[in-house]
Amino acid sequence: MSPLIDRKSGKRAVPIETVDVGNMAAAEARLDAAQRQWLASTGFRPKPGALAVLPGGAGEIARVLVGVDRHNALGALGGLPFRLPEGIYELSAEGVFEDRELVVLGWALGAYRFDRYRSYERKPAQLLVTPATIRALQPLIDATYEVRDLVNTPTEDMGPEHLSQAIHAHAEQHKATVREWVGDELLKDNFPTIHAVGRASHRAPRLIELTWGKASNPKLAIVGKGVCFDTGGLDIKPADGMRWMKKDMGGAAHAIALAGLVMKAKLPVRLTLLVPAVENAIAGNAMRPGEVIRTRAGHTVEVDNTDAEGRLVLCDALAYAVEQAPDLIVDFATLTGAARVALGPELPALFTNRDQLADQVIGAAELTHDPLWRLPLWRPYRRMLESYVADFANAGPSRHAGAITAALYLERFVPDNQNWMHLDTYAWNDGDRPAHPRGGEAQGLRAFFRFLSERYS
């Protein structure tokens, strides 16, 4: 069931008015005496999240007041689809916010539920909106739902082959082409680090490449870390660290959804989507600490820690993207716990080798209320990845600056003259918040789509 209904349907809707201390008196003035008495009897105060469902003369729901924080338009209605009785509502002409589309988007994002494995009797309430609002928001809603669905799906149903199926579905819809390297084909065509990470799984590692758009357009490469489950390898994670590692393909989910948005919007680019898809499993042939791998780019890398596998699968994909000399490379990855320690679960860490790119995407993040925070590529920290037997290691003994050193590792595979951006994202909500239900989450998706739309308009 869609959370939004086209106003042209002619269906009756109950108005929802957003209120805070500044406009509460005006809101009360629009009510009849019985409704004002109802507010007084229930002790309603216009605090964020407070809800008043007001009756009409015939006992029907006549109006809804919801307390909001005027600095959080996305969350204003984001908790209502399952708090309000089932039915059809609309955002009233009065209220706190000027950006009505953002408020509506929050409603739609809050209406999401992952129902693949369980059924829900309760359906979300629906919001009546204009056709123009649906046209503007539906692609973003669908892309966000896709990220959440992919991340929420357990690994048994979301392995490397399932990521491939998701990419093939986009290719079929948008008439794109797909090429894959599977299993030992990765070694044959020089993708050794992807193979090394995934070789111990019963499901073969693969690199999936989607290509779309006119060859004469600027080249855009989107890369996503597709570690469908991460045991940590022989440097095995403890149980609590492994529990949610089905979400370690969250970078791939973002890359797939962003590529879908680019194609749906028909941006004038030559798009390459690259997803190295693996399981970091444990078996007799698992990658061992101390191994040295010669990467696609020719660098030798000592495996200091088999749980620093995401940067290994990404580095061969990045090297391949660089060979195409794109205008821009963007990669997404659930790469480090250190980024969460630094910035928390709601704020992805942005790294880039261009200040102008950082300014542009952070500006887009502010406009879309899809926050990002830039961290530095502090190159003196490269010493933390030194190796005495190889060009460098994939990790080191220090726990300091883990998100930065991971980004610095990736940067070694990107030439100085190549525009590059890296997002270290959590892709997850630990609990329910308005517009952000527990589980898989799209973080930075709207910001990057806005940025790309402006760059290639």
C-alpha positions in Angstrom: 0.0 0.0 0.0 1.4 3.3 -1.0 1.7 5.9 1.8 0.7 8.7 -0.5 -2.6 9.1 -2.4 -3.1 11.3 -5.4 -5.4 14.3 -4.6 -7.1 13.7 -7.9 -8.7 10.6 -6.4 -11.3 12.9 -4.8 -11.2 11.0 -1.5 -12.0 12.7 1.8 -9.1 13.4 4.1 -8.7 14.5 7.7 -6.5 17.6 8.0 -3.3 17.4 10.1 -1.9 20.7 11.4 1.6 21.0 12.7 1.8 23.1 15.8 4.4 24.5 18.3 4.3 27.2 21.0 4.5 29.9 18.4 1.3 29.0 16.4 -0.7 27.1 19.0 -3.0 30.0 19.8 -3.9 30.5 16.1 -4.5 26.8 15.8 -6.9 26.8 18.8 -8.8 29.7 17.3 -9.7 27.6 14.3 -11.4 25.0 16.5 -14.9 24.9 17.9 -15.7 25.1 21.6 -16.0 21.4 22.0 -12.6 20.7 20.4 -11.0 23.4 22.5 -12.5 21.7 25.6 -11.2 18.4 24.4 -7.6 19.8 24.2 -8.0 21.2 27.7 -9.4 17.9 29.1 -6.6 15.8 27.5 -3.9 18.2 28.6 -2.5 18.6 25.1 0.7 20.7 24.9 2.4 21.5 21.5 5.6 19.5 22.4 7.4 17.5 19.7 5.6 14.2 19.2 2.4 15.2 21.1 -0.7 14.2 19.3 -4.4 15.3 19.5 -7.0 13.6 17.5 -10.0 15.9 17.5 -13.6 14.7 17.1 -16.3 16.2 15.0 -20.0 16.6 15.8 -20.9 13.2 14.4 -18.1 11.4 16.3 -15.8 11.3 13.3 -12.1 12.4 13.4 -12.4 16.0 12.3 -8.8 17.3 12.7 -5.4 16.2 14.0 -2.9 18.5 15.8 0.7 17.3 16.1 3.4 19.0 18.1 6.6 19.5 16.2 10.1 20.9 16.3 10.3 23.5 13.6 13.9 22.5 13.0 12.9 18.9 12.1 10.5 19.0 9.2 11.4 15.4 8.1 10.4 14.0 11.5 7.3 16.1 11.9 4.9 13.5 10.5 7.3 10.7 10.4 5.9 8.9 13.5 2.2 9.2 12.5 1.5 6.6 9.8 1.2 3.9 12.5 0.1 6.1 15.4 -3.0 7.5 13.7 -6.0 5.3 13.0 -6.0 3.8 9.5 -7.5 6.2 7.0 -6.7 9.1 4.7 -5.2 12.4 6.0 -3.7 15.5 4.5 -1.4 18.2 5.6 -3.4 21.3 6.3 -2.7 24.7 4.7 -1.9 26.0 8.2 1.1 24.9 10.1 4.7 25.4 11.0 6.7 24.4 7.9 7.2 26.1 4.6 8.9 23.0 3.0 5.8 20.9 2.7 7.5 18.3 0.5 10.0 17.5 3.2 7.2 17.0 5.7 5.4 14.7 3.3 8.6 12.7 2.6 9.0 12.2 6.4 5.5 10.7 6.5 6.3 8.3 3.6 9.6 7.2 5.2 7.8 6.6 8.5 5.3 4.4 6.7 7.9 1.8 5.9 7.8 -1.7 7.3 9.9 -4.7 6.4 7.3 -7.4 5.9 9.1 -10.1 3.9 9.0 -12.6 6.8 6.0 -11.5 8.8 2.6 -10.1 8.1 1.1 -7.0 9.7 -2.7 -6.6 10.1 -2.3 -2.9 10.7 -1.7 -0.9 7.5 -0.2 2.6 7.6 -2.4 5.6 7.4 -2.2 7.4 4.0 -1.6 11.0 3.1 -3.4 12.9 0.3 -1.0 14.9 -1.8 -0.8 16.6 -5.1 0.3 14.8 -8.3 3.4 17.0 -8.5 4.4 16.0 -5.0 4.1 12.3 -5.9 6.2 12.8 -9.0 8.9 14.6 -7.0 9.0 12.3 -4.0 8.2 8.8 -5.3 11.6 8.0 -6.8 13.3 9.0 -3.5 10.8 7.0 -1.5 11.3 3.9 -3.7 15.1 4.2 -3.5 15.1 4.6 0.3 12.8 1.6 0.6 15.1 -0.4 -1.7 18.1 0.3 0.5 16.2 -0.7 3.6 14.8 -3.9 2.0 18.3 -4.9 0.8 19.9 -4.3 4.2 17.2 -5.8 6.3 17.2 -9.1 4.3 19.1 -11.8 6.1 22.2 -13.1 4.3 20.7 -16.5 3.4 18.4 -14.5 1.1 20.8 -11.7 0.3 24.1 -13.2 -0.8 26.3 -12.1 -3.7 24.0 -13.7 -6.2 21.0 -11.8 -4.8 22.8 -8.5 -5.1 23.4 -9.5 -8.7 19.7 -10.1 -9.2 18.9 -6.6 -7.8 21.3 -5.0 -10.3 19.9 -7.1 -13.1 16.4 -5.8 -12.3 17.6 -2.2 -12.6 19.4 -3.1 -15.9 16.2 -4.6 -17.3 14.1 -1.6 -16.3 16.5 0.9 -17.7 18.0 -1.0 -20.6 21.5 -1.1 -19.1 24.1 -3.8 -19.6 25.6 -6.0 -16.9 28.9 -7.9 -16.8 30.0 -10.2 -14.0 33.2 -11.9 -12.9 32.4 -14.9 -10.7 34.7 -17.1 -8.7 38.1 -17.9 -10.3 37.2 -15.5 -13.2 38.2 -12.8 -10.7 41.8 -14.2 -10.6 41.9 -14.7 -14.4 41.0 -11.0 -15.0 43.0 -9.6 -12.1 40.7 -8.8 -9.2 42.7 -10.7 -6.6 41.6 -8.9 -3.4 37.9 -9.5 -4.1 38.7 -13.1 -4.7 40.8 -13.4 -1.5 38.1 -12.0 0.7 35.3 -14.1 -0.7 37.0 -17.4 -1.6 36.2 -19.2 1.7 32.4 -18.9 1.3 30.2 -21.6 -0.3 28.9 -18.8 -2.5 31.4 -17.6 -5.0 32.7 -14.0 -4.8 31.8 -11.8 -7.8 32.3 -8.3 -9.2 29.1 -7.0 -10.8 29.3 -4.1 -13.4 26.3 -2.2 -14.8 26.8 0.2 -17.6 24.2 2.8 -18.8 24.1 6.0 -20.8 25.7 7.5 -23.9 29.4 6.9 -24.2 29.8 10.6 -25.1 28.5 11.8 -21.7 30.7 12.5 -18.7 31.6 9.2 -17.0 30.3 8.6 -13.5 31.4 5.6 -11.4 29.5 4.5 -8.4 31.0 1.8 -6.2 29.4 -0.1 -3.3 30.9 -2.5 -0.8 28.9 -5.7 -1.0 30.1 -7.8 1.9 26.9 -9.8 2.4 28.1 -11.2 5.7 31.2 -10.5 7.7 32.4 -13.0 10.2 35.6 -11.1 10.5 37.4 -14.1 8.8 40.1 -15.8 10.8 40.3 -12.7 12.9 36.8 -13.6 13.9 34.4 -11.1 15.4 32.8 -11.7 18.8 29.2 -12.7 18.8 27.8 -9.2 19.5 30.0 -7.8 16.8 28.9 -10.4 14.3 25.1 -10.2 15.1 24.1 -7.5 12.6 26.7 -8.2 9.9 24.0 -9.0 7.4 24.1 -5.2 7.0 27.7 -5.1 5.8 26.5 -4.8 2.2 24.8 -1.5 3.1 27.3 0.3 0.8 26.2 -1.8 -2.1 22.6 -1.1 -1.3 23.2 2.6 -1.4 25.2 2.3 -4.7 22.4 0.2 -6.4 19.7 2.6 -5.2 21.6 5.7 -6.3 22.4 4.2 -9.7 18.6 3.5 -10.0 17.9 7.2 -9.2 20.4 8.4 -11.8 18.9 6.2 -14.5 15.3 7.0 -13.6 16.1 10.7 -13.8 18.0 10.2 -17.1 20.9 12.2 -15.9 23.3 12.9 -18.9 26.1 10.6 -17.7 27.9 7.5 -18.8 27.2 5.5 -15.6 29.2 2.6 -14.3 28.0 0.8 -11.2 30.5 -1.6 -9.6 29.6 -3.9 -6.7 32.2 -6.3 -5.4 29.9 -8.9 -3.7 31.4 -11.5 -1.2 30.9 -13.2 2.1 33.9 -13.0 4.5 33.6 -16.5 5.7 35.8 -19.0 7.5 37.1 -22.3 5.9 40.3 -24.1 5.2 41.0 -21.8 2.3 40.2 -18.5 4.2 42.5 -15.5 3.8 45.1 -15.6 6.6 46.6 -12.7 8.6 50.1 -12.1 7.2 49.3 -12.9 3.6 50.5 -10.5 0.9 48.3 -9.8 -2.0 49.3 -8.1 -5.2 46.3 -5.9 -6.0 44.9 -4.9 -9.4 46.6 -1.6 -9.2 50.0 -3.4 -8.7 50.4 -2.4 -5.0 51.3 -5.2 -2.6 49.1 -5.3 0.5 49.9 -7.2 3.7 46.7 -8.6 5.4 47.2 -7.3 8.9 43.6 -8.1 9.9 41.1 -10.2 8.0 38.3 -8.2 9.5 39.5 -5.1 7.5 38.1 -6.8 4.4 35.8 -4.1 3.1 38.7 -1.9 1.9 40.2 -5.0 0.2 37.1 -5.7 -1.9 36.8 -2.0 -2.7 40.4 -1.4 -3.7 40.2 -3.6 -6.8 36.9 -2.1 -7.8 38.3 1.4 -7.4 41.3 0.5 -9.5 39.1 -0.8 -12.2 36.9 2.4 -12.1 40.0 4.5 -12.3 41.0 2.7 -15.6 37.9 4.2 -17.2 39.1 7.7 -16.4 35.7 8.9 -15.1 34.8 12.5 -14.2 33.9 11.3 -10.7 34.1 8.2 -8.6 31.8 7.9 -5.6 32.0 4.9 -3.2 29.7 3.8 -0.4 30.7 1.4 2.4 29.8 0.3 5.9 33.5 0.4 6.4 34.5 1.2 10.0 33.1 1.2 13.5 35.5 4.0 14.1 33.3 6.3 12.0 30.4 5.5 14.4 32.6 6.2 17.4 33.6 9.6 16.0 30.2 10.7 14.6 27.5 8.4 16.0 25.1 6.2 14.0 23.2 9.0 12.3 26.0 11.0 10.7 28.0 9.3 7.8 31.6 10.2 7.4 32.5 11.9 4.1 36.0 11.8 2.7 37.1 13.4 -0.6 40.3 14.6 -2.3 38.5 17.8 -3.5 37.4 20.6 -1.2 34.9 21.8 -3.9 33.2 18.5 -4.0 32.9 18.4 -0.3 31.3 21.8 -0.2 28.9 20.9 -2.9 27.7 17.6 -1.5 27.5 19.0 2.1 25.4 21.9 0.6 23.1 19.3 -1.0 23.0 17.4 2.3 21.8 20.5 4.1 19.1 21.2 1.5 17.8 17.6 1.6 18.1 17.3 5.4 20.2 14.2 4.8 23.3 14.9 7.0 26.9 14.2 6.2 30.1 15.3 8.0 33.5 15.6 6.4 36.5 14.0 8.0 40.1 14.7 6.8 42.3 12.6 4.6 45.2 13.3 7.1 48.1 11.8 5.1 50.6 11.7 7.9 48.5 8.8 9.3 49.6 6.7 6.4 52.4 5.6 8.7 49.8 3.6 10.6 49.4 1.3 7.6 53.1 0.6 7.1 54.3 -2.9 6.4 57.8 -4.3 6.5 57.1 -6.9 3.8 54.7 -5.1 1.4 54.0 -1.7 0.1 51.5 -1.2 2.9 49.0 -3.1 5.1 45.3 -3.1 5.2 45.2 -2.2 8.9 47.7 -1.7 11.7 48.2 -2.0 15.5 46.8 1.4 16.4 43.1 1.9 17.1 43.5 5.6 16.5 41.8 7.3 13.6 40.3 4.1 12.2 37.9 5.8 9.7 40.7 8.0 8.4 43.2 5.3 8.0 40.6 3.2 6.1 39.9 6.1 3.8 43.7 6.7 3.3 44.0 3.0 2.3 41.4 3.5 -0.4 43.0 6.8 -1.5 46.1 4.9 -2.4 44.2 3.4 -5.3 42.9 6.8 -6.6 45.4 9.0 -8.6 45.7 12.6 -7.5 44.1 13.8 -10.7 40.9 11.7 -10.2 37.9 13.2 -8.5 36.8 10.9 -5.7 34.4 10.8 -2.8 34.0 8.1 -0.1 31.1 7.7 2.3 31.6 5.6 5.4 27.9 4.9 6.4 26.2 2.9 9.2 23.2 2.1 7.0 21.2 1.2 10.1 18.9 2.6 12.7 19.4 0.9 16.1 15.9 2.0 17.2 12.8 3.7 16.0 12.7 7.4 15.3 10.1 9.4 13.4 10.7 8.8 9.7 13.5 6.4 10.6 12.2 2.9 11.6 14.5 0.4 13.2 16.7 -1.6 10.8 18.3 -0.8 7.5 18.5 2.9 6.5 19.6 5.0 3.6 22.1 7.6 4.7 23.4 10.2 2.3 21.3 8.8 -0.6 19.2 11.9 -1.1 22.2 14.2 -0.6 24.3 12.5 -3.2 21.4 12.3 -5.7 20.8 16.1 -5.3 24.5 16.7 -5.7 24.7 14.5 -8.9 21.6 16.1 -10.3 23.1 19.6 -9.9 26.5 18.5 -11.2 25.2 16.9 -14.3 22.1 19.1 -15.0 
